[in-house]
């Protein structure tokens, strides 16, 4: 702590001056290395939903179905992609069924490396031990399990209560009014978690005084590189979360296993993930209904914002038994998953869609059908509006990454005229 304090004082002074504040094979899994590039979403959306997430299944839940869903926890072959760790041998790696953007490798003496695609390698040092001598300079060293975490990746906060580790997060980049899931709201109310400034303007003095052990950031921090450097200059490791780049809903949910590895809760994470898969029922065999769905929002410039075809939302629509109305839509202007269309173009392509789903994650929710037709009278000519088949996604969905696949079940209920009372994140607009 003495070294950290000296570095902290120097960086804090600078910030103030600048005005900145070989064995058996698993049943199923992904064993590919997480190197190279990936397209996905780096946006940080937030919004307040009415859904109560206090009924999240306990990680201790157990059933025959749950056991069937649970894959082997580790694999012990195909370890050639493991990062080198001076003087230690990689013995196994975490078995992943869907996630593509991270991997976890396990070495002698309980050391592990979390490797995040385009996000770096993170050495987790066992409690009471030190990092091995001669390690690579590009390894970010994290003393495990980390304490007094500054959480600036709001979409992944949900993994901590899911694993029973909420007490490890004592600082957040989102204030109380920006949270739409219950655990962080309760923690702020109880005084066990404190708002420590936005990701782009963290309270460096608070990070020091609370002895922050780890800052978890979304890729938004890459737009504020000097802030990342300042945090690291305080002796605080920075982990960049990229779960929003997973285009498979189950891959995004499976990041609970990355956080399980970070916190030393691998078994609990595997149980939680298996239980979530079980709760979704026969999600692999939803039949195609032939019903078409348009997912959209209206931005402040009155443009229609939709998702490109290979994004997670269109993928879930197609998996649910529906069909995303835009078959080959790409963003030719950049890497964003969002594509802006004129109202005329949207009308031409989506007026005959069976369902319209409004993206209330990033825009103000609709209070009724009149809100939609008030944005543009052309909406009154849409088939879905005339048939009363307009829905919207609750704002809490983005912060419920541990349950993100439940939107798939909601969409299935929608396209099969199922029970709306069973939906978690979709609400009908009337």
KOLTORLO-557019 format. One record per residue (C-alpha): residue number from 0; x, y negated, z. Coordinates in Angstrom, 2 decimals. Layout:
# residues N
+-----+---------+---------+---------+
:   k :       u :       v :       w :
+-----+---------+---------+---------+
: NUM :       X :       Y :       Z :
...
+-----+---------+---------+---------+
***
This chain:
# residues 430
+-----+---------+---------+---------+
:   k :       u :       v :       w :
+-----+---------+---------+---------+
:   0 :    0.00 :    0.00 :    0.00 :
:   1 :    2.96 :   -2.37 :    0.56 :
:   2 :    3.98 :   -2.23 :   -3.11 :
:   3 :    0.38 :   -2.74 :   -4.20 :
:   4 :    0.04 :   -5.78 :   -1.92 :
:   5 :    3.20 :   -7.47 :   -3.28 :
:   6 :    2.08 :   -6.90 :   -6.87 :
:   7 :   -1.41 :   -8.06 :   -5.99 :
:   8 :   -0.17 :  -11.35 :   -4.57 :
:   9 :    1.90 :  -12.07 :   -7.66 :
:  10 :   -0.88 :  -11.28 :  -10.13 :
:  11 :   -3.51 :  -13.10 :   -8.10 :
:  12 :   -1.35 :  -16.22 :   -8.04 :
:  13 :   -0.94 :  -15.99 :  -11.80 :
:  14 :   -4.68 :  -15.52 :  -12.29 :
:  15 :   -5.51 :  -18.58 :  -10.21 :
:  16 :   -2.98 :  -20.63 :  -12.15 :
:  17 :   -4.64 :  -19.57 :  -15.39 :
:  18 :   -8.08 :  -20.32 :  -14.05 :
:  19 :   -9.10 :  -16.67 :  -14.22 :
:  20 :  -10.59 :  -15.38 :  -11.23 :
:  21 :   -3.98 :   33.00 :  -22.08 :
:  22 :   -7.13 :   34.81 :  -20.42 :
:  23 :  -10.81 :   35.38 :  -20.94 :
:  24 :  -12.84 :   33.32 :  -23.39 :
:  25 :  -15.81 :   31.32 :  -22.19 :
:  26 :  -19.31 :   32.22 :  -23.34 :
:  27 :  -19.61 :   28.95 :  -25.25 :
:  28 :  -17.76 :   25.67 :  -25.31 :
:  29 :  -15.74 :   23.05 :  -27.08 :
:  30 :  -12.01 :   23.62 :  -26.93 :
:  31 :  -10.90 :   20.96 :  -29.40 :
:  32 :   -8.39 :   18.31 :  -28.39 :
:  33 :   -9.73 :   14.83 :  -27.86 :
:  34 :   -7.41 :   12.98 :  -30.19 :
:  35 :   -8.13 :   10.81 :  -33.20 :
:  36 :  -10.94 :    8.32 :  -33.69 :
:  37 :  -14.68 :    8.53 :  -33.11 :
:  38 :  -17.57 :    6.33 :  -34.11 :
:  39 :  -20.12 :    5.45 :  -31.50 :
:  40 :  -21.70 :    2.85 :  -29.35 :
:  41 :  -19.72 :    0.52 :  -27.13 :
:  42 :  -22.62 :   -1.71 :  -26.26 :
:  43 :  -23.51 :   -2.35 :  -22.63 :
:  44 :  -27.29 :   -2.59 :  -22.41 :
:  45 :  -29.29 :   -2.99 :  -19.26 :
:  46 :  -32.86 :   -3.45 :  -18.24 :
:  47 :  -35.24 :   -2.82 :  -15.43 :
:  48 :  -37.66 :    0.07 :  -15.69 :
:  49 :  -40.57 :    1.12 :  -13.60 :
:  50 :  -39.62 :    4.78 :  -13.44 :
:  51 :  -38.52 :    6.22 :  -10.11 :
:  52 :  -35.29 :    8.18 :  -10.46 :
:  53 :  -35.25 :    9.32 :   -6.85 :
:  54 :  -36.56 :   12.71 :   -7.98 :
:  55 :  -33.34 :   13.67 :   -9.76 :
:  56 :  -32.81 :   17.42 :   -9.22 :
:  57 :  -30.34 :   18.29 :   -6.47 :
:  58 :  -26.98 :   19.69 :   -7.57 :
:  59 :  -27.64 :   22.58 :   -5.19 :
:  60 :  -30.73 :   23.71 :   -7.13 :
:  61 :  -30.42 :   27.31 :   -8.21 :
:  62 :  -32.56 :   29.63 :  -10.28 :
:  63 :  -32.22 :   32.49 :  -12.72 :
:  64 :  -32.75 :   30.09 :  -15.63 :
:  65 :  -30.19 :   27.70 :  -14.25 :
:  66 :  -27.65 :   30.51 :  -13.94 :
:  67 :  -28.30 :   31.45 :  -17.55 :
:  68 :  -27.64 :   27.89 :  -18.71 :
:  69 :  -24.40 :   27.61 :  -16.76 :
:  70 :  -21.39 :   28.38 :  -18.91 :
:  71 :  -18.05 :   29.59 :  -17.64 :
:  72 :  -16.46 :   26.72 :  -15.74 :
:  73 :  -12.96 :   27.03 :  -17.23 :
:  74 :  -11.20 :   28.52 :  -20.24 :
:  75 :   -7.68 :   29.92 :  -20.04 :
:  76 :   -6.73 :   30.22 :  -23.69 :
:  77 :   -6.11 :   27.74 :  -26.51 :
:  78 :   -4.20 :   25.45 :  -24.18 :
:  79 :   -1.78 :   24.22 :  -26.84 :
:  80 :   -3.43 :   20.81 :  -26.90 :
:  81 :   -2.73 :   20.16 :  -23.20 :
:  82 :   -0.64 :   17.04 :  -22.49 :
:  83 :    2.83 :   17.79 :  -21.13 :
:  84 :    3.34 :   17.27 :  -17.41 :
:  85 :    6.92 :   17.30 :  -16.19 :
:  86 :    7.82 :   20.55 :  -14.41 :
:  87 :    4.24 :   21.86 :  -14.35 :
:  88 :    2.35 :   24.39 :  -16.44 :
:  89 :   -1.21 :   24.01 :  -17.70 :
:  90 :   -3.20 :   26.99 :  -16.42 :
:  91 :   -6.71 :   26.27 :  -17.73 :
:  92 :   -9.04 :   23.59 :  -18.98 :
:  93 :  -12.63 :   22.63 :  -18.31 :
:  94 :  -15.13 :   24.41 :  -20.51 :
:  95 :  -17.39 :   22.00 :  -22.41 :
:  96 :  -20.50 :   22.98 :  -24.30 :
:  97 :  -21.42 :   19.72 :  -26.06 :
:  98 :  -19.12 :   16.81 :  -25.19 :
:  99 :  -16.48 :   15.94 :  -27.78 :
: 100 :  -14.84 :   12.85 :  -26.34 :
: 101 :  -13.05 :   14.13 :  -23.24 :
: 102 :  -11.17 :   17.16 :  -21.95 :
: 103 :   -9.79 :   18.14 :  -18.55 :
: 104 :   -6.60 :   20.19 :  -18.11 :
: 105 :   -5.53 :   21.90 :  -14.87 :
: 106 :   -1.89 :   22.41 :  -13.87 :
: 107 :    0.12 :   24.02 :  -11.07 :
: 108 :   -0.36 :   22.67 :   -7.54 :
: 109 :   -3.87 :   21.30 :   -8.30 :
: 110 :   -2.78 :   18.49 :  -10.61 :
: 111 :   -5.14 :   17.72 :  -13.48 :
: 112 :   -5.20 :   15.45 :  -16.52 :
: 113 :   -8.39 :   13.92 :  -17.89 :
: 114 :   -7.93 :   13.12 :  -21.57 :
: 115 :  -10.42 :   10.69 :  -23.13 :
: 116 :  -10.57 :   10.28 :  -26.88 :
: 117 :   -9.10 :    6.88 :  -27.80 :
: 118 :   -9.17 :    6.08 :  -24.09 :
: 119 :   -5.93 :    7.53 :  -22.74 :
: 120 :   -4.75 :   10.29 :  -20.39 :
: 121 :   -5.34 :   10.11 :  -16.65 :
: 122 :   -3.30 :   12.12 :  -14.14 :
: 123 :   -5.33 :   13.00 :  -11.04 :
: 124 :   -2.91 :   13.47 :   -8.15 :
: 125 :   -4.16 :   15.80 :   -5.37 :
: 126 :   -4.78 :   14.19 :   -2.02 :
: 127 :   -1.60 :   14.12 :    0.08 :
: 128 :    0.70 :   14.57 :   -2.93 :
: 129 :    2.62 :   12.25 :   -5.22 :
: 130 :    2.91 :   12.08 :   -8.99 :
: 131 :    5.63 :   14.39 :  -10.36 :
: 132 :    8.95 :   12.82 :  -11.32 :
: 133 :    9.60 :   12.06 :  -14.98 :
: 134 :    6.01 :   11.80 :  -16.17 :
: 135 :    5.15 :   10.06 :  -19.42 :
: 136 :    4.74 :    6.29 :  -19.29 :
: 137 :    1.34 :    6.52 :  -20.99 :
: 138 :   -0.16 :    8.58 :  -18.16 :
: 139 :   -2.43 :    6.52 :  -15.90 :
: 140 :   -1.95 :    7.81 :  -12.35 :
: 141 :   -5.04 :    8.06 :  -10.14 :
: 142 :   -4.85 :    9.22 :   -6.52 :
: 143 :   -7.65 :   11.71 :   -6.12 :
: 144 :  -10.32 :   11.66 :   -5.17 :
: 145 :  -10.44 :    7.88 :   -5.74 :
: 146 :  -11.98 :    5.67 :   -3.07 :
: 147 :  -13.41 :    2.15 :   -3.15 :
: 148 :  -14.17 :    2.33 :   -6.85 :
: 149 :  -15.05 :   -0.80 :   -8.82 :
: 150 :  -17.72 :    0.43 :  -11.27 :
: 151 :  -17.94 :   -1.69 :  -14.41 :
: 152 :  -19.44 :    0.98 :  -16.71 :
: 153 :  -23.07 :    0.65 :  -15.69 :
: 154 :  -24.28 :    3.51 :  -17.90 :
: 155 :  -22.24 :    6.00 :  -15.87 :
: 156 :  -23.04 :    4.87 :  -12.32 :
: 157 :  -25.75 :    7.55 :  -12.24 :
: 158 :  -23.15 :   10.33 :  -12.13 :
: 159 :  -22.03 :    9.37 :   -8.62 :
: 160 :  -25.37 :    9.91 :   -6.84 :
: 161 :  -25.86 :   13.03 :   -8.97 :
: 162 :  -22.64 :   14.42 :   -7.46 :
: 163 :  -23.25 :   13.13 :   -3.94 :
: 164 :  -20.34 :   10.65 :   -4.26 :
: 165 :  -22.15 :    7.34 :   -4.12 :
: 166 :  -20.17 :    6.30 :   -1.04 :
: 167 :  -16.98 :    6.28 :   -3.15 :
: 168 :  -18.30 :    3.33 :   -5.19 :
: 169 :  -18.07 :    0.20 :   -3.06 :
: 170 :  -17.93 :   -2.46 :   -5.79 :
: 171 :  -19.96 :   -3.07 :   -8.93 :
: 172 :  -19.87 :   -5.42 :  -11.91 :
: 173 :  -23.68 :   -5.61 :  -11.98 :
: 174 :  -25.64 :   -7.47 :   -9.32 :
: 175 :  -28.80 :   -6.14 :   -7.73 :
: 176 :  -31.19 :   -7.58 :  -10.31 :
: 177 :  -29.28 :   -5.90 :  -13.14 :
: 178 :  -29.79 :   -2.37 :  -11.83 :
: 179 :  -32.74 :   -0.26 :  -12.93 :
: 180 :  -31.93 :    3.00 :  -11.18 :
: 181 :  -32.48 :    3.33 :   -7.47 :
: 182 :  -29.13 :    4.50 :   -6.03 :
: 183 :  -27.12 :    1.31 :   -6.68 :
: 184 :  -30.05 :   -0.86 :   -5.60 :
: 185 :  -30.19 :    1.04 :   -2.31 :
: 186 :  -26.41 :    0.79 :   -1.87 :
: 187 :  -26.42 :   -2.97 :   -2.41 :
: 188 :  -29.36 :   -3.39 :   -0.04 :
: 189 :  -27.55 :   -1.31 :    2.58 :
: 190 :  -24.33 :   -3.28 :    2.19 :
: 191 :  -22.26 :   -0.23 :    1.20 :
: 192 :  -21.71 :   -1.58 :   -2.32 :
: 193 :  -20.96 :   -5.19 :   -3.23 :
: 194 :  -21.15 :   -7.18 :   -6.43 :
: 195 :  -17.51 :   -7.90 :   -7.30 :
: 196 :  -17.95 :   -9.97 :  -10.45 :
: 197 :  -18.66 :   -9.12 :  -14.07 :
: 198 :  -16.26 :   -6.87 :  -15.95 :
: 199 :  -14.86 :   -9.95 :  -17.68 :
: 200 :  -14.51 :  -11.96 :  -14.46 :
: 201 :  -13.88 :   -9.59 :  -11.54 :
: 202 :  -13.24 :  -10.92 :   -8.05 :
: 203 :   -9.55 :  -10.04 :   -7.78 :
: 204 :   -9.40 :  -11.02 :   -4.12 :
: 205 :  -12.21 :   -8.60 :   -3.32 :
: 206 :  -10.51 :   -5.80 :   -5.26 :
: 207 :   -7.42 :   -6.36 :   -3.11 :
: 208 :   -9.19 :   -6.77 :    0.23 :
: 209 :  -11.29 :   -3.64 :   -0.30 :
: 210 :   -8.21 :   -1.64 :   -1.36 :
: 211 :   -9.76 :   -0.68 :   -4.69 :
: 212 :   -8.53 :    2.76 :   -5.74 :
: 213 :   -9.87 :    2.76 :   -9.30 :
: 214 :  -11.63 :    0.45 :  -11.77 :
: 215 :  -13.94 :    2.27 :  -14.17 :
: 216 :  -14.66 :    0.19 :  -17.26 :
: 217 :  -16.67 :    0.60 :  -20.42 :
: 218 :  -15.03 :   -0.17 :  -23.76 :
: 219 :  -16.22 :   -3.76 :  -23.31 :
: 220 :  -13.00 :   -4.28 :  -21.33 :
: 221 :  -11.11 :   -3.92 :  -24.61 :
: 222 :  -12.55 :   -7.31 :  -25.53 :
: 223 :  -10.95 :   -8.75 :  -22.38 :
: 224 :   -7.44 :   -7.24 :  -22.46 :
: 225 :   -5.98 :   -9.83 :  -20.09 :
: 226 :   -8.50 :   -8.83 :  -17.42 :
: 227 :   -7.45 :   -5.19 :  -17.77 :
: 228 :   -3.79 :   -6.21 :  -17.47 :
: 229 :   -4.54 :   -8.28 :  -14.35 :
: 230 :   -6.31 :   -5.37 :  -12.64 :
: 231 :   -3.45 :   -3.02 :  -13.49 :
: 232 :   -1.00 :   -5.64 :  -12.25 :
: 233 :   -2.65 :   -5.37 :   -8.85 :
: 234 :   -1.64 :   -1.71 :   -8.77 :
: 235 :   -5.19 :   -0.55 :   -9.55 :
: 236 :   -5.56 :    2.10 :  -12.27 :
: 237 :   -8.17 :    1.44 :  -14.96 :
: 238 :  -10.16 :    4.30 :  -16.53 :
: 239 :  -12.06 :    3.54 :  -19.73 :
: 240 :  -15.35 :    5.44 :  -19.99 :
: 241 :  -16.47 :    6.37 :  -23.51 :
: 242 :  -19.50 :    8.53 :  -22.86 :
: 243 :  -21.67 :    6.18 :  -24.94 :
: 244 :  -19.72 :    7.33 :  -27.99 :
: 245 :  -21.19 :   10.84 :  -27.75 :
: 246 :  -23.88 :   11.18 :  -30.43 :
: 247 :  -25.28 :   14.40 :  -28.98 :
: 248 :  -27.57 :   13.72 :  -25.97 :
: 249 :  -26.25 :   16.79 :  -24.18 :
: 250 :  -22.69 :   15.71 :  -24.88 :
: 251 :  -23.44 :   12.40 :  -23.20 :
: 252 :  -25.04 :   14.16 :  -20.21 :
: 253 :  -22.05 :   16.51 :  -19.97 :
: 254 :  -19.87 :   13.60 :  -18.90 :
: 255 :  -21.09 :   14.49 :  -15.42 :
: 256 :  -18.33 :   17.11 :  -15.66 :
: 257 :  -15.70 :   14.45 :  -16.35 :
: 258 :  -16.80 :   12.64 :  -13.20 :
: 259 :  -16.92 :   15.96 :  -11.39 :
: 260 :  -13.26 :   16.51 :  -12.28 :
: 261 :  -12.39 :   12.96 :  -11.23 :
: 262 :  -14.02 :   13.40 :   -7.83 :
: 263 :  -13.06 :   17.07 :   -7.26 :
: 264 :  -16.69 :   18.19 :   -7.72 :
: 265 :  -16.42 :   20.51 :  -10.71 :
: 266 :  -18.81 :   23.17 :   -9.38 :
: 267 :  -21.42 :   20.60 :   -8.40 :
: 268 :  -21.18 :   18.96 :  -11.83 :
: 269 :  -21.59 :   22.27 :  -13.65 :
: 270 :  -24.62 :   23.13 :  -11.51 :
: 271 :  -26.17 :   19.72 :  -12.09 :
: 272 :  -25.68 :   19.91 :  -15.86 :
: 273 :  -27.10 :   23.44 :  -16.07 :
: 274 :  -30.10 :   22.39 :  -14.01 :
: 275 :  -30.75 :   19.45 :  -16.33 :
: 276 :  -30.64 :   21.73 :  -19.38 :
: 277 :  -33.07 :   24.12 :  -17.69 :
: 278 :  -35.48 :   21.31 :  -16.88 :
: 279 :  -35.72 :   20.43 :  -20.59 :
: 280 :  -37.20 :   23.82 :  -21.44 :
: 281 :  -36.93 :   25.27 :  -24.95 :
: 282 :  -35.19 :   22.21 :  -26.35 :
: 283 :  -33.19 :   24.20 :  -28.92 :
: 284 :  -36.27 :   25.55 :  -30.66 :
: 285 :  -38.56 :   22.56 :  -31.14 :
: 286 :  -40.23 :   23.05 :  -34.53 :
: 287 :  -40.31 :   20.36 :  -37.19 :
: 288 :  -43.70 :   18.64 :  -37.08 :
: 289 :  -43.15 :   16.58 :  -40.22 :
: 290 :  -44.01 :   13.43 :  -38.22 :
: 291 :  -41.85 :   10.41 :  -39.03 :
: 292 :  -40.54 :    7.99 :  -36.41 :
: 293 :  -39.04 :    4.50 :  -36.64 :
: 294 :  -36.97 :    3.24 :  -33.69 :
: 295 :  -36.46 :   -0.52 :  -33.69 :
: 296 :  -36.47 :   -3.86 :  -31.89 :
: 297 :  -36.86 :   -7.51 :  -32.89 :
: 298 :  -33.89 :   -9.73 :  -32.05 :
: 299 :  -33.84 :  -13.45 :  -31.27 :
: 300 :  -33.31 :  -14.23 :  -34.98 :
: 301 :  -36.50 :  -12.34 :  -35.82 :
: 302 :  -34.50 :   -9.65 :  -37.56 :
: 303 :  -35.43 :   -6.01 :  -37.11 :
: 304 :  -32.66 :   -4.02 :  -35.42 :
: 305 :  -32.61 :   -0.27 :  -36.05 :
: 306 :  -30.06 :    2.51 :  -35.46 :
: 307 :  -27.90 :    4.07 :  -38.13 :
: 308 :  -28.85 :    7.63 :  -38.98 :
: 309 :  -26.07 :    9.44 :  -37.11 :
: 310 :  -26.67 :    7.67 :  -33.77 :
: 311 :  -27.86 :    9.49 :  -30.64 :
: 312 :  -31.45 :    8.15 :  -30.84 :
: 313 :  -32.11 :    9.35 :  -34.42 :
: 314 :  -30.46 :   12.65 :  -33.49 :
: 315 :  -32.88 :   13.07 :  -30.59 :
: 316 :  -35.84 :   12.18 :  -32.79 :
: 317 :  -34.82 :   14.90 :  -35.25 :
: 318 :  -34.15 :   17.42 :  -32.47 :
: 319 :  -37.54 :   16.72 :  -30.89 :
: 320 :  -39.48 :   17.92 :  -33.93 :
: 321 :  -39.84 :   14.48 :  -35.48 :
: 322 :  -38.01 :   12.95 :  -38.42 :
: 323 :  -36.14 :    9.64 :  -38.29 :
: 324 :  -37.57 :    7.42 :  -41.01 :
: 325 :  -34.14 :    6.20 :  -42.22 :
: 326 :  -32.39 :    9.16 :  -43.82 :
: 327 :  -29.00 :    7.77 :  -44.78 :
: 328 :  -28.70 :    4.44 :  -43.03 :
: 329 :  -25.18 :    3.18 :  -42.34 :
: 330 :  -23.72 :   -0.03 :  -40.97 :
: 331 :  -21.59 :   -1.29 :  -43.83 :
: 332 :  -20.63 :   -4.40 :  -41.85 :
: 333 :  -18.81 :   -2.65 :  -39.00 :
: 334 :  -18.77 :    0.21 :  -36.49 :
: 335 :  -21.84 :   -0.77 :  -34.48 :
: 336 :  -24.64 :    1.78 :  -34.22 :
: 337 :  -27.13 :   -1.04 :  -34.80 :
: 338 :  -28.19 :   -2.24 :  -38.25 :
: 339 :  -30.12 :   -5.47 :  -38.85 :
: 340 :  -32.83 :   -5.46 :  -41.50 :
: 341 :  -35.13 :   -8.12 :  -42.84 :
: 342 :  -38.79 :   -7.69 :  -41.93 :
: 343 :  -39.55 :   -7.11 :  -45.60 :
: 344 :  -37.04 :   -4.25 :  -45.80 :
: 345 :  -38.31 :   -2.71 :  -42.57 :
: 346 :  -41.89 :   -2.95 :  -43.80 :
: 347 :  -41.02 :   -1.27 :  -47.09 :
: 348 :  -39.27 :    1.64 :  -45.36 :
: 349 :  -41.31 :    2.12 :  -42.17 :
: 350 :  -44.88 :    0.95 :  -42.80 :
: 351 :  -46.04 :    4.55 :  -43.28 :
: 352 :  -44.12 :    5.98 :  -40.29 :
: 353 :  -46.34 :    8.08 :  -38.03 :
: 354 :  -44.82 :    6.53 :  -34.89 :
: 355 :  -43.10 :    3.29 :  -34.00 :
: 356 :  -40.81 :    3.33 :  -30.94 :
: 357 :  -39.75 :   -0.08 :  -29.66 :
: 358 :  -36.28 :   -0.39 :  -28.15 :
: 359 :  -37.04 :   -2.13 :  -24.85 :
: 360 :  -33.58 :   -1.16 :  -23.58 :
: 361 :  -32.03 :   -4.25 :  -25.14 :
: 362 :  -35.07 :   -6.49 :  -25.67 :
: 363 :  -37.93 :   -7.72 :  -23.46 :
: 364 :  -40.55 :   -4.94 :  -23.18 :
: 365 :  -43.84 :   -5.31 :  -25.00 :
: 366 :  -46.80 :   -5.93 :  -22.70 :
: 367 :  -49.29 :   -4.86 :  -25.36 :
: 368 :  -49.89 :   -4.41 :  -29.06 :
: 369 :  -50.56 :   -8.14 :  -29.38 :
: 370 :  -46.93 :   -8.79 :  -28.41 :
: 371 :  -45.79 :   -6.78 :  -31.42 :
: 372 :  -48.19 :   -8.27 :  -33.96 :
: 373 :  -47.37 :  -11.69 :  -32.50 :
: 374 :  -43.73 :  -11.22 :  -33.48 :
: 375 :  -44.80 :  -10.74 :  -37.09 :
: 376 :  -48.35 :  -10.36 :  -38.52 :
: 377 :  -47.04 :   -7.73 :  -40.96 :
: 378 :  -46.97 :   -5.20 :  -38.09 :
: 379 :  -50.78 :   -5.05 :  -38.21 :
: 380 :  -50.44 :   -3.30 :  -41.58 :
: 381 :  -48.23 :   -0.49 :  -40.22 :
: 382 :  -49.84 :    2.95 :  -40.09 :
: 383 :  -48.59 :    3.56 :  -36.53 :
: 384 :  -50.10 :    0.28 :  -35.30 :
: 385 :  -53.44 :    1.02 :  -36.93 :
: 386 :  -53.48 :    4.53 :  -35.41 :
: 387 :  -52.37 :    3.40 :  -31.94 :
: 388 :  -49.06 :    5.27 :  -32.12 :
: 389 :  -46.67 :    2.61 :  -30.83 :
: 390 :  -44.38 :    3.49 :  -27.91 :
: 391 :  -41.41 :    1.92 :  -26.17 :
: 392 :  -38.35 :    3.20 :  -24.28 :
: 393 :  -38.04 :    2.16 :  -20.64 :
: 394 :  -35.05 :   -0.03 :  -19.78 :
: 395 :  -33.82 :    2.44 :  -17.15 :
: 396 :  -32.87 :    4.98 :  -19.84 :
: 397 :  -29.48 :    3.40 :  -20.55 :
: 398 :  -28.46 :    3.63 :  -16.90 :
: 399 :  -29.72 :    7.23 :  -16.62 :
: 400 :  -26.98 :    8.94 :  -18.62 :
: 401 :  -27.17 :   12.00 :  -16.36 :
: 402 :  -30.76 :   12.47 :  -17.57 :
: 403 :  -30.47 :   11.02 :  -21.06 :
: 404 :  -31.71 :   14.24 :  -22.66 :
: 405 :  -35.09 :   13.82 :  -20.99 :
: 406 :  -35.92 :   11.28 :  -23.70 :
: 407 :  -35.73 :   14.23 :  -26.11 :
: 408 :  -38.53 :   15.94 :  -24.18 :
: 409 :  -40.52 :   12.69 :  -24.18 :
: 410 :  -40.16 :   12.38 :  -27.95 :
: 411 :  -41.30 :   15.98 :  -28.35 :
: 412 :  -44.40 :   15.23 :  -26.27 :
: 413 :  -45.01 :   12.17 :  -28.46 :
: 414 :  -44.81 :   13.92 :  -31.86 :
: 415 :  -46.90 :   16.87 :  -30.62 :
: 416 :  -49.52 :   14.74 :  -28.84 :
: 417 :  -48.40 :   16.14 :  -25.51 :
: 418 :  -49.17 :   14.93 :  -22.01 :
: 419 :  -48.01 :   11.32 :  -21.68 :
: 420 :  -48.01 :   11.65 :  -17.89 :
: 421 :  -45.06 :   14.05 :  -18.16 :
: 422 :  -42.92 :   11.49 :  -19.97 :
: 423 :  -40.03 :    9.93 :  -18.06 :
: 424 :  -38.78 :    7.17 :  -20.36 :
: 425 :  -41.41 :    6.67 :  -23.08 :
: 426 :  -44.50 :    4.54 :  -22.49 :
: 427 :  -47.38 :    3.94 :  -24.88 :
: 428 :  -48.07 :    0.38 :  -26.03 :
: 429 :  -51.79 :   -0.35 :  -26.06 :
+-----+---------+---------+---------+
***
